[in-house]
Amino acid sequence: MRLRRPRPREEDRPPLARDERILAFAESDAGLLVATNLGLWLPPGRLGWHEIHKAVWDGGTLTVTAARQVEVRPGYVVVEDLPPVPFTLAAPGGLPGTVRSRVTGSVGSSTYHPLPGSGGVRIAARRVPGRDGLHWTVRYDPGVGYDDPVVASVTAELVEAARQQTG
């Protein structure tokens, strides 16, 4: 006898892509959260796993910090964190664990480097569902002038070194 995994009600399901499947879900104070193989559906839409910088579960609240693209540079994208968004989950089920494993699993490589002057940069290679290879992003510490030519040059060298090391 096969046990069926619980599913959200049809009328509550997000508009899944043809190749998207539900892994876990939970009702939150903001609406239904649904983890799939492609990302996390939050009100009002889906974030790819590679777009989530951090997800923290404290036993009652799942706080999601997404990143937004600031600038595209040759070979990588500059991102910055959006404000963290908390979701209170009364019956979390497997959602927090699924979110953690998917976000962590999307990271192929992550290193932090100090920059000339002050501050530093985190260089990450993320796996994007449905795409081959790694998607390279950089996240600067607050206050770092990422458009400074010296910072941009050092960052490009660091990304290239990370690519070489990752293979």
SVG drawing of the C-alpha trace seen along z (x, -y; Angstrom):
<svg xmlns="http://www.w3.org/2000/svg" viewBox="-10 -55 53 57">
<polyline fill="none" stroke="black" stroke-width="0.4" points="0.0,0.0 1.4,-3.4 0.9,-6.3 0.1,-9.5 1.8,-12.7 -0.7,-15.4 -1.3,-18.0 -2.7,-21.6 -6.3,-22.0 -6.5,-22.5 -7.9,-26.0 -5.0,-27.0 -2.2,-25.7 0.0,-28.2 0.2,-28.1 2.9,-25.4 5.1,-25.1 4.7,-21.9 7.8,-20.3 7.3,-21.7 6.3,-19.4 5.3,-20.2 7.8,-19.0 6.2,-20.6 3.7,-23.3 2.4,-25.1 -0.2,-27.7 1.2,-31.0 -0.2,-34.2 0.3,-35.6 -1.1,-32.7 0.0,-29.3 3.8,-28.7 4.7,-26.0 8.2,-24.5 8.7,-22.9 11.7,-21.6 12.0,-25.0 11.6,-27.3 9.5,-28.7 6.0,-30.1 5.3,-33.0 2.5,-35.5 2.6,-36.9 4.9,-34.6 7.7,-32.2 11.4,-32.8 13.9,-30.4 16.1,-28.7 19.1,-30.6 17.3,-33.9 17.0,-33.2 20.0,-34.4 18.9,-33.1 16.0,-31.3 15.8,-31.0 13.4,-28.8 13.0,-29.7 10.4,-27.1 7.4,-29.2 8.5,-31.7 10.2,-31.1 12.1,-34.3 13.1,-34.5 15.7,-37.0 15.7,-37.2 18.3,-38.9 17.5,-41.3 19.7,-41.9 21.4,-45.3 23.7,-45.1 24.8,-42.6 28.6,-42.4 30.5,-40.2 30.5,-36.7 28.5,-37.6 25.6,-39.5 25.7,-42.0 22.9,-41.4 21.8,-42.9 19.5,-41.6 15.9,-42.6 14.4,-43.1 13.8,-39.8 10.1,-38.7 8.8,-36.6 6.0,-34.0 4.4,-32.6 3.6,-28.9 1.2,-27.2 1.7,-23.7 5.1,-23.8 5.3,-20.2 8.3,-19.5 8.4,-23.0 11.3,-24.6 13.6,-21.5 12.8,-21.4 13.5,-25.2 16.8,-24.9 18.0,-21.9 17.0,-23.4 18.6,-26.8 21.8,-25.2 21.8,-22.7 21.7,-25.6 25.0,-26.8 27.9,-25.4 30.5,-27.6 30.6,-30.6 33.6,-32.6 34.2,-35.9 37.0,-38.3 38.1,-41.6 38.3,-44.5 40.8,-47.4 39.8,-50.1 37.1,-48.6 34.4,-46.0 34.3,-42.9 32.4,-40.8 30.8,-37.4 31.2,-35.5 28.7,-32.7 28.1,-30.2 24.5,-29.0 22.7,-26.2 19.6,-27.4 16.9,-24.8 16.6,-23.9 19.9,-25.5 23.3,-23.9 26.3,-25.3 26.6,-27.8 25.2,-31.3 27.8,-33.6 26.7,-36.4 28.5,-38.9 27.1,-40.6 29.0,-43.5 29.1,-44.5 26.9,-47.6 28.7,-50.8 31.1,-49.3 31.1,-51.4 30.7,-48.6 30.9,-51.0 34.4,-52.1 36.7,-51.0 39.3,-49.5 36.5,-47.5 35.1,-46.4 38.5,-45.3 39.4,-43.4 35.9,-41.7 36.3,-40.6 39.7,-39.0 38.2,-37.3 35.3,-35.9 37.6,-34.6 39.8,-32.9 36.7,-31.3 35.6,-30.1 39.0,-28.5 39.1,-26.9 35.5,-25.6 36.1,-24.2"/>
</svg>
